[in-house]
Amino acid sequence: MKAPSDRTDRARSKTRPEPGHGLNELPVRGRVGQGRAALEQARLIMLVMINIAQLWILAATIEAALAGRYQEIWALIIASGVCWLISLSIIFWWRPASRRFTSTGYLRDKR
């Protein structure tokens, strides 16, 4: 590393982080990508939880059918359908919003 030659170079070298240290080195796109990755992971975890619930509902439905308790089957079928609809909504409609739209719905100017 070259030695600072004047006062401004020394001031800049104090404010700059060393390479490989901290989040200051990540570009803005990298942080946005990490946020989107976290969002996708959260969606995947929710889908897995709903899938486990549906497997439990399926087991309860089979048990009720084998025991001859047919009144319970309709409630379990409806619960499974609700889980399926929630899964579809997570897959198709829960997407990250575009960075160009504001909270009021207007488009921002491109920079």
N, C-alpha and C positions, 0 to 999 in steps of 0.2 A: 504494500500500500504506500502511495506517495505521501510525503510529508506536506502538510498545508503550508502554503507560501505566504499568504497574507491573512488579515483578520477575517474577511468574509469566508474564505475557505475553511478556517477553523470553526466559525460559527455554523456553517453548513454541516461540517463533519460531526458536530455535537448533536444536531437535531436528526440526522439520518440514522435509522436503525442499522445495525450490522446485518449483513446478508444471512438469511436463514433463521432470523429471530423474530418471533411474534407474527401477528396477523397483518401488520402494516405492509408486509411484502406481497400479500395476495392481491391480485387485481380485483376490481369491483365485480367483474363477470364471474370470478371464482367464488366469491361470497354468495352471489345470486344463485350460482349452480349448486352450492352446498345447501342453500335454503330450499331449492326445488327438490334436491335429493332427500332432504329431511321430510318434505311434504309427501313425496312418493313413498317413503318408508312408513310414514304414519298411515297412509291409505292402505298399504299392504298389510300392516298390523291389524287395522280394523277389519279388512276382508278376511283375514285368518280367524279372527275372533268370531265373526259372524258365521264362518264355515264350521267352526267347532260347535257353535250353538245349533246350527242346522243338523249336524251329526247327532247331537244329543236329542233333538226333536225327532229325528228319524228313529233312533233307538226307542224313544218313548212311544212313538206311533206303532212300531212293530210289537212292542210289549203289550200295548193296549189292544191291538188287533188279536194277538194270540190269546189274551186273557178274556176276550169277548166283550170288552168295554167299548162299544162302538160310539157312545156319546162323546167320549174324549177325543176321538179321532178327528172330528171336524175342527175342534179348537186347535189341535196340533197342526193340521193342514193349513189353517189360516195363519198360525204363527210362522210356519215355514215359508208361506207366501210373502209375509211381511219382511222376513229376513232376506228373501230373494229380491224384493223390490228395493230394500235398502242397499243391497250389494250392487244392483244395477245403477242406482243413483250415485254411489261412490265411484263406480267405474266410468260412467259416461258424463256426469255433470259436475263433479267436484274437481274442477281444474283451477290452477292458479290464474289469477286475473292478469291481464296484460299490463305492462308498466306504462302504457300510453294513456290509460283511462284513469281519471281522477275518481274520488269517492262520489262525486255528483254525476258521473257518467260522461263528462265532456272529455274530448281528446286533448292531450297536451301537445304543445308544439314540439316537433322533432328538433333535437339539438345537434 
